[in-house]
Each structure stands twice: as structure tokens, then as C-alpha cells.
Amino acid sequence: MQNIIDYLRVSVTNKCNLKCIYCHPLSDNELSEYQDIMDTNEILHIIKLFVKCGIKRVRLTGGEPSLRNDILQLVNQLSLTEGIEDISVTTNGVLLESMAQDLKTAGLQRINISVDSLDKEVYKTITGFDVLENVTKGIQKAIEVGLKPVKINCVVVKGVNSSKEEIIPLAKMSIDLPVTVRFVEYYPTSNNSKLDKGFVPNIEIKKIIEQTFGTLDNTSEIKGYGPAQNFKIKNSVGAIGFISGRSTMFCDQCNRIRLSCDGKLKPCLYSAKQYDIRELLSKCASEENVLAKMKYIIQKKSNYNKKTRPMEEFSMQSIGG
């Protein structure tokens, strides 16, 4: 049975105000000049074409999407686009406290916030900046204005934030706050990454949590469109999620494709193959031909598999995860 591809992740910028160690496996921090980034009209045009191909859900990623000065306009225009049922954003949360209400008003429905540690020094080691307090205030504000669900994403790297002292405080957030704390297995995107040995299987993270809080209860209450397996600590308000992209295979369940900020479509995160949709449009191809190409890419998506496809080295910052 072929996957139903209805979820488009759009990187709206590759600029970021943090330098997370897992986003820069090649120790690079090169950013495209602004003129290389799609403008709002281009993004909306491509998304509307994808809606005609069956896309119903759109997530805006980066880099850091809050750095786009027209992010509110983009969210608002998406919210008015017929056929789009769900609009979400993935952010590092640094600017979220001041933007959460405006994002909600513009039409944003839900939000994912990257928080890899609740320890100030460890957070600084991972991100390069001492801004954890800004992020925690952003989380509170997102909850306050009604962006829900609020999901907290933690990429676990062995020897950096994989200890019990790191995992438990994050898991504990789900007890009192209406958030889903999701632990994401680190997956290297470079053969030369300094973090090659940073992988920690989520089964180990789950064990650490259960040693403190008892057996986690499986739950189907959490709304989601991805591969996360969700659980609850007993009597908790929120939930715990595990995204095990390295220790398990869920390619047969994948429902998403990715569009980079310069208009290149990547059917699979683990494949080197990509298609330049922006260039196709610039060549004045008819909408009929462009749609045919998009539908072809989506149809071929079901053949991608991270174990059989050659991987291209890249920084996660360039595609938004």
C-alpha cells in the first residue's frame, strides 16, 4: 500500500540565531544570501500547487523561521489558503515570548520548540548561546496563548545530554505542563561529523525515565502526523514522545516531503536526491507540467528508503529536519 503524502515541511530560511552542534556536522555556518531565499509569494505559489497534489498540512521550519521578517504574513496567508488543514512551526523558541500571540492571531495552530537541555551550561554547550531563560519563557507564552499542542523536541547526543541528570528534568516537564516532550535519536548527516558516536537509542532513554517514574502508559490521545510513539507518566498533564529514526525503520509510514528555502524539493531526508521546483517554475513551465512533475515526485517518494538510498552530506540547518 502506497503512503499518502499529505505533509509538507518548508524551510523558510537557513539563517539561525543558534549554532547547535547537531545542525553543523561539517563545522559550517555558511548562509545563503537573502536573494537566494524564496520570497513569500514564491513559497505560497509552490504550496498552493502542492495542495493540488494532496498536501493538507504545512510546517514552517528553518534555520529559525522567526528570523523572517514576514513570517506573520506567511502564516496568515497560509491560514487563508483553501485546502490547508493544519499549520505548524518548528522553532528554537528564543524569540517566541514576544511573537507567540501574533503567531496565534495570524493563524498558527501548533508549535514545536527545540530544547535539548534544561541545564543552563549544557544548553549553552549545545547551542552556543546562553538563552535558555528566553526559551522557557517562550514555552510558557505558547501555552498561555493557546498554541496546542506544544511539543518540546530534544535531540539526545551521547556524552552531552544523555545522562539521567539531563533526561529526567525534561521528562518531568510533562507532569505539570500540557506539553509533549519528545526525545529524538541523533542521526548524523555527515561521515566526518565529530558526533559520529553520539547515537543513543531511545530504548535507553525510556529506561532512564521509567526507572524514576515507573512504567510509561501508551497513549493514543496525542494528536500528531509523524513517527513519534507517545506515552504518559502516570497522572501527568502532558506526555512523553520518542522519535526513533535511527534504531527503527518507519519509511513505510512516512507522509512528508521537504522544501528547502531556495526551492529544492527533497522527498526523503536520508536521500541525496532533490528536485529544483523553483527553477522549474522560473523556466515558465506550464502549471499543468509543473503539477505533473510534482505528482511524479510524490509518487516516487514511496520508493525511498534510508537503508537503500545514497546519502548526501548536509547540515540540518539547510533543510529543517
C-alpha positions in Angstrom: 0.0 0.0 0.0 1.4 3.4 -1.1 1.9 6.1 1.5 -0.4 9.0 1.5 1.9 12.1 1.2 -0.1 15.0 2.7 2.5 16.8 4.8 5.0 19.4 3.5 7.8 20.8 5.6 9.0 24.2 4.3 12.3 25.7 5.3 11.7 29.4 5.1 15.2 30.5 5.9 18.6 28.9 6.6 19.6 31.7 9.0 19.6 30.9 12.7 20.4 32.7 15.9 21.9 29.5 17.5 24.7 27.2 16.4 23.5 23.8 17.6 26.2 21.1 17.4 24.0 18.6 15.5 22.9 21.1 12.9 26.5 21.8 11.9 28.2 18.4 11.5 30.6 19.8 8.9 31.5 22.7 11.3 30.0 25.1 8.7 27.9 28.1 9.2 27.5 29.3 5.7 24.2 31.1 4.9 22.7 31.9 1.6 22.4 35.5 0.6 18.9 36.8 1.1 18.2 37.0 -2.7 18.7 33.2 -2.9 15.8 32.6 -0.4 12.3 32.3 -1.7 10.0 35.2 -1.0 6.6 34.9 0.4 4.8 34.8 -2.9 7.1 32.1 -4.2 6.5 30.0 -1.1 2.8 30.4 -1.3 2.7 29.7 -5.0 4.5 26.4 -4.6 2.5 25.4 -1.5 -0.8 26.0 -3.4 0.5 23.8 -6.2 1.2 21.1 -3.7 -2.2 21.4 -2.2 -3.5 20.4 -5.6 -1.3 17.3 -5.2 -2.9 16.3 -1.9 -0.9 18.3 0.6 -3.1 19.2 3.6 -0.6 20.0 6.4 2.3 22.5 6.3 5.1 23.0 8.8 7.4 26.0 8.6 10.9 25.3 9.7 14.4 26.9 9.2 17.1 27.7 10.1 15.0 29.6 12.5 11.6 30.7 11.0 11.1 33.6 13.4 14.0 35.4 11.8 12.0 36.0 8.7 10.6 39.5 8.9 7.5 38.4 7.0 6.8 35.2 9.0 3.5 36.5 10.3 2.3 37.4 6.8 3.3 34.0 5.6 1.4 32.2 8.4 -1.6 34.4 7.8 -1.7 33.8 4.1 -1.4 30.0 4.7 -4.3 30.1 7.1 -6.4 31.6 4.3 -5.4 29.1 1.7 -8.1 26.6 0.9 -7.2 23.0 1.4 -4.6 23.5 4.2 -6.0 21.9 7.3 -3.0 22.3 9.7 -0.3 25.0 10.0 2.6 24.5 12.4 6.1 25.9 13.1 9.3 24.4 14.5 11.3 27.0 16.4 14.2 27.2 18.9 11.9 29.5 20.9 14.5 32.3 21.5 12.1 34.9 20.1 8.8 33.1 20.9 7.8 35.0 24.0 7.3 38.2 22.0 5.8 36.5 19.0 3.5 33.8 20.3 0.4 35.9 20.4 1.0 37.4 17.0 1.6 33.9 15.5 -1.6 32.6 17.1 -3.6 35.6 15.8 -2.1 35.1 12.3 -3.5 31.6 12.2 -0.8 29.3 13.6 -2.3 26.2 15.2 0.5 24.4 16.9 4.2 24.7 17.6 7.3 22.5 18.2 10.1 24.0 20.3 13.7 22.7 20.4 15.0 22.3 24.0 17.9 19.9 24.3 18.7 20.6 28.0 17.2 22.4 31.0 20.7 22.9 32.4 21.9 26.4 31.5 25.5 25.3 30.9 24.7 22.2 28.9 22.2 24.2 26.8 24.9 26.7 26.1 27.3 23.9 25.1 24.8 22.5 22.6 23.5 25.8 21.1 26.5 28.1 21.6 24.4 30.7 23.4 23.1 31.5 26.9 19.4 32.0 26.1 17.7 29.1 27.9 15.7 31.6 30.0 14.3 33.2 26.8 13.2 29.8 25.6 11.5 28.7 28.8 9.5 32.0 28.8 8.6 31.3 25.2 7.2 27.9 26.1 5.0 29.4 28.8 3.8 32.0 26.4 2.9 29.5 23.8 0.8 27.6 26.3 -0.8 30.8 27.5 -1.9 32.0 24.1 -3.3 28.6 23.2 -0.9 27.2 20.6 -1.6 23.5 21.1 -0.3 21.0 21.2 3.0 22.5 22.3 5.8 19.9 21.7 9.3 20.0 23.1 11.9 18.4 20.9 15.2 17.1 22.5 17.9 15.7 20.3 19.9 13.3 22.5 23.7 13.2 22.0 25.7 10.7 23.9 28.0 12.3 26.5 26.4 15.7 26.0 22.8 15.5 27.2 22.2 11.7 27.6 22.6 11.3 31.4 19.9 10.8 33.9 20.5 14.3 35.2 19.6 15.7 31.7 16.8 13.4 30.8 14.7 13.5 34.0 14.1 17.2 34.2 12.9 17.2 30.6 10.6 14.3 31.2 9.3 16.0 34.3 8.1 18.9 32.3 5.3 16.7 31.0 3.9 16.1 34.5 2.8 19.6 35.2 2.7 21.2 31.8 0.4 20.4 28.9 3.3 19.7 26.6 4.6 16.6 24.8 8.3 16.2 25.5 9.8 14.2 22.6 13.2 12.6 22.6 14.8 12.4 19.2 17.5 10.0 18.3 20.6 11.8 16.8 21.2 10.8 13.2 24.5 12.0 11.7 24.2 13.8 8.4 27.9 13.7 7.7 30.5 10.9 7.5 33.0 13.3 9.1 30.9 14.6 12.0 32.5 14.9 15.4 29.3 13.4 16.8 29.5 10.2 14.8 29.5 8.2 18.1 26.7 10.4 19.6 23.9 8.0 18.9 21.8 6.9 21.9 18.8 4.6 21.2 15.5 5.8 22.6 15.1 2.4 24.4 17.8 3.6 26.8 16.1 7.0 27.3 12.8 5.3 28.0 14.5 3.0 30.5 16.0 6.0 32.4 12.6 7.7 32.6 10.9 4.5 33.8 13.5 3.9 36.5 12.4 7.2 38.0 8.7 7.5 37.2 7.6 3.9 36.7 6.3 2.2 33.6 5.1 4.6 31.0 1.5 4.3 29.8 1.0 4.0 26.0 -1.4 6.7 24.8 -3.3 7.5 21.6 -4.5 10.8 22.9 -1.7 12.8 21.3 -2.5 14.5 18.0 0.3 14.0 15.6 1.1 13.3 12.0 4.6 11.8 12.4 6.5 8.8 13.6 6.6 9.6 17.3 5.5 6.9 19.8 3.7 8.6 22.7 3.4 7.7 26.3 2.4 9.2 29.6 3.9 9.3 33.1 1.1 8.3 35.4 -1.2 11.2 36.3 0.7 13.6 34.1 -0.9 16.5 32.3 1.3 16.2 29.3 3.1 13.3 27.5 6.4 11.8 26.5 7.3 11.0 22.9 10.0 9.0 21.2 11.2 9.6 17.6 13.5 6.7 16.9 14.7 7.4 13.4 17.9 5.5 13.7 17.1 2.5 15.7 13.8 1.7 13.9 12.5 1.9 10.3 9.3 3.8 9.6 9.8 4.7 6.0 6.7 2.8 5.1 4.7 5.2 7.3 6.4 8.4 6.2 3.9 11.0 4.9 6.1 14.0 4.4 8.3 15.8 1.8 10.6 18.8 2.4 11.1 22.0 0.5 14.3 24.0 1.1 14.4 27.7 1.5 15.9 28.0 -2.0 13.1 26.0 -3.6 14.6 22.5 -3.8 12.3 19.6 -3.0 13.7 16.7 -1.0 11.5 13.6 -1.0 13.5 11.9 1.7 15.7 13.3 4.5 18.1 10.4 4.0 18.5 10.6 0.3 20.8 12.8 -1.8 18.0 13.2 -4.5 16.3 16.6 -4.8 14.4 18.5 -7.4 14.6 22.2 -8.1 10.9 23.3 -8.2 11.9 27.0 -8.2 13.9 26.6 -11.3 11.2 24.6 -13.0 8.8 27.5 -12.3 11.3 30.1 -13.5 11.5 28.4 -16.9 7.9 29.3 -17.5 6.8 25.7 -17.5 3.0 25.5 -17.6 1.2 24.9 -14.4 0.0 21.6 -15.8 3.6 20.4 -16.4 4.8 21.6 -13.0 1.9 19.7 -11.3 2.7 16.6 -13.3 6.3 16.8 -12.1 5.2 17.3 -8.5 2.8 14.4 -8.7 5.6 12.2 -10.2 8.0 13.2 -7.3 5.3 12.3 -4.7 4.6 9.0 -6.4 8.3 8.1 -6.4 8.5 9.1 -2.7 7.2 5.6 -1.8 10.3 4.0 -3.3 12.7 5.9 -1.0 14.3 4.1 1.9 17.0 5.3 4.2 18.8 2.0 4.0 19.0 1.8 0.2 19.3 5.4 -0.9 22.7 7.1 -1.1 23.0 9.9 1.5 24.4 13.3 0.8 26.3 15.1 3.5 24.4 18.2 4.6 23.8 20.4 7.6 20.3 20.0 9.1 20.1 23.8 9.2 19.6 23.7 5.4 16.5 21.6 5.4 14.9 22.0 8.8 14.9 18.3 10.0 
